[in-house]
Amino acid sequence: MMISRERIVNSFCDLARIDSPSGEEEEVALHLVRKLEDLGLKVVRDDYGNVIANDGRDDPLILSAHMDTVEPGRGVQPSIDGERIVSDGTTILGGDCKAGVAAIMEALESIYEDDTPHRAIEVAFTREEEIGLVGARNLDFSLLSGNEAVVFDGEGPPSQITSSSPEYIGFDIEITGRAAHAGVEPEKGISSIRIAAEIITRLPQGRLDDETTFNVGTIEGGTVRNAVPELTTVHGEFRSRNIESLDGIRLQVDEALDQVRAMFPEADIQCHLHT
């Protein structure tokens, strides 16, 4: 299989010139549908607009990347600067993840051009990755037949392969106490900031083991210095490659919240987890 440097550069630049901020990927999706169909692949769109293609054979290897980019990503003007492709400085270039899309397309074009023997192939190009993996979460997996995938989106040199990554769980704790004048009748108030402090001191923090981390990232509460704060929110996250560790942290968070609820029965403490 012979990779064409000129072709992959041109392919990337063509992709970069197509505006595709998150939620507005239709033009780049149609561009890729045409290219994939020209290669003889069967192409379908799921209900969310993700692009899926395959060569019709069993047990394919899935090649995947996302089509959207972050802002400012409109009107990108890519140009060659020595060994690099750059934007004009007023926009992003869109290498995340159009470099991955271009790499997949060049691999497909090369193997079909050279008639190189290869494993069955399946392609999945998803939408709205940059705003929380939304396209992947809504991907119709019934349209995929492969069990193994290579995702062309990661940090580091092109030769680096990431074989696993930690699962992310974010949490938002919403605390409602009772407002009161801090200088006149503080005993009538219930400080949501005090409650937040009690919760945070019961939570883990930092690196917990080789695979697991926990962080409280932001605390927002109160309005003025002379009022007992009624509302406070605590935002954080925990990550691990170990499912049992994640389950253990969930239980630890629940236990901390229950302990503090017992301390302040008249307050309302809600916790929302999201991935």
N, C-alpha and C positions, 0 to 999 in steps of 0.2 A: 504494500500500500504506500503510495507516494503522496505526501501532503503538499499542496500547492500554497506556498507562502503568499503569492499575489492574490490568489482566490480568497484565502481566509481573511486577508487584510481588507479586500474589497467587500467581502460579506459582512465583516464587522462594521465597517464604515457605513454600509447601506442600512444596517440595523440601527446604528447610532443616530442616523439622521431622521429616523421615524420616532416621533414623539410617543412616549408610552408611560407617562406617570401612572402611578397606581390608580386603578379604576378606569383608565383610558387606554387599554391595550389592544383595542379591536384592530387598528390598522396594522400593527406589527403581527398580530395573530393571523390576519388574512394573508400577509406577506409570507409567513412561515407555512401556512396551509398550502399555498401555491407551490412553494419550493419542495415541500414534502411530497405532494402529489406528482410533481415533475419527476421525482426519483422513483415513482412507482409504488409508494407506500399507501396503504389504506388510512385515511385521515377522518377523524370524527371530532366533534366538539361536544363537551358535556354541557349540562344545563347552566353551568357557571361560566362557560366561555373558555375553559381550559382546552388546550389542543393535545390530542392523543393520536398517535400513529403507530402502525406496526407493519411488518412484512408478511403477516399471516402464518408464521411458523410457530411451533410449540416452544415453550420454555425460553422466552426471550429475555435478554438483558435490557433493563429499562435505563434509558439515558434521559436525564431530567435537568431543567433549568427554569428560571422564572423570566417572564417577559417584561415585567414592569421595572421602572427606575424611580429613584427619589427625585425631588426637586432641588435646584432648578435644572430641569431636564427637557425643556422645550427649545426647539430651534438649535439643537446641537450641531456644531460644525467641526467634525473631526478632520485632523490633518496629520501628515507624517512628519515627525521631527526626529531625524536620525533613525534609531532603533525603536522609537516609541510612537504611539498614536496619542495625540493630545486634543483637547478641546481648545476653543479660543479664549478660555479663561472666564467667560461670562456664564458658563453652564458646567454641569458635570459632563464627563465623557460618556458614562453609561456602561463602563466595563462590568459593573455589577448590575445585571448578570449577562449582558449581551456578549461579553467575551466567552462565557460558557455556552450560550446559544450558538455563537459562530463556530466554536470548537466542535460541538455536536454536528452541526450541518457540514462542516468540512470533513469530518470523519465519515459521514454517510456518503458524501459526494465522492470521496476518494475510494472507498471500498467498492462502490458501484461502478465507478469509472475504470478501475483496474480489475474488476471482477475478482476481488480478493475473497477467498473462502472466509466465512465469518459466522459467528453464532447468530441465532435469531435476534431481531432488534425490535424494541418498542421505545417510543419517544413520548415524553410528557412535558409539555411546556405550560406552566401555570401562571395565573394572574395574582396580583396584589400580595406578593410576598413581602414587600417592604413595609406594609402596614399591619403585619402580624400573621403571615402565612395563611392569609384568608383563602386564596385560591386552592392551596393544598388541602386546607380543612374542608373545602367544599368539592374536592375532586371526586368524581364518580369512579370509585375503585372497581366497580363491576365491569368497566370498560378496559381494565388492565388485566393482562394474563401473566405477566412476569412476577417473579418472587424476589428478585435481586435487582438493585438499582445503583447507579452511579449518578450522584447529584453534582453538577458542575457549578458549585457556588461555595466558595470557602476562602479563607485567608492563607497567606503563605505563598511559596513558589509553586509554579505549575506542577512540579514533580511531587508535591506533598499530597498524601492521601489521608483523610480523616476517616477512621473506621468506626468511631462512635463519638457521641457528644452527650452532655448531660441534658436531662429533661428539665425544663423550666416551669416553675409554678409561681405565679405572682399572687400577692394577697393585698387586700384593701380592708383595713379595720376601721369601721365607722362608729364613733362613740358619741352618744348624746347624753349630756348631763343636765344640769339645771343652771340657768343664768341667775346671777344676783349681783348687787353692788358690793364690790370687794371692800369698800371702806365703811359701809353702813351696816350691811347685814350679810356678811360672807357665810354665816352658818346656814342660811337658807339656800345656798347654792351647792351644786355638785360639780366639781371641776373635772371637765373632760380631759384636760391636760394631765392632771394628777392620775386619772385612770389610765391614760396612755402610758405614763411612766411606769405604773405598776405592771402593765402588760409587757412592756419592752424588757424590763428587768427579768422577766420569766422566760423570755425567748432566747434561743441560741444566737450566736453571732460569729461571723467570720468563717474560716475554713474549719469544718467539722471533722473531715477525714480526707483521704486522697481523692475521693470522688464527689464530695458533698460540700456545698457552701450555703450560707444563710446571711441575708443582709436586710436591715431596716434602712430604707433609702431616704424617705422623706416623712416629716411630721408637720401637719398643718392644723393650727387651732387657735382659738381666741380671736378677739376683735380689738379690744382696747385694754390698757394696762389696769384699769380700775374696775373691770368686770370679771366675775368668775366665769370662765369660758364654758359655753354650752356645748359646742361642737368641736371635735378633733378627729382628724383622719390620719391613719398610719399606713404608709405604702412600703412594701418590701417584696422580696423574692427569695426562693430557695431552689437550688439545682443539685441534681445528682444523676450519676449513671446507674445507680442502684435503686431499683423500685422499692425494696424493703426500707431503705433509708428515707425515701420520700414519704412512705406510709408512716414511718416512725415520727418524722417531723410534723406531719399533719396531726397526729395524735398529741404531740407535744404542744402545738399551737392551740388545739382544742382544749387541752387541760389547762393551759395558762389562761385562756379566756374564761373558762368555767370558774377557776379560782377567783378571778377578779370580779366576775359577775356576782359571786357570793359576797364579796367585800362591799359591793355597791349595788344592792338589789334594786334601787330606784332608777339606776341608769340603764340605758339601752346600748348594748354592744353587739354589733353585727360584723361578721367577717365573710368576705367573698374571695374565693380562690379562682384563678383563671390560668389557662395555659396558652 
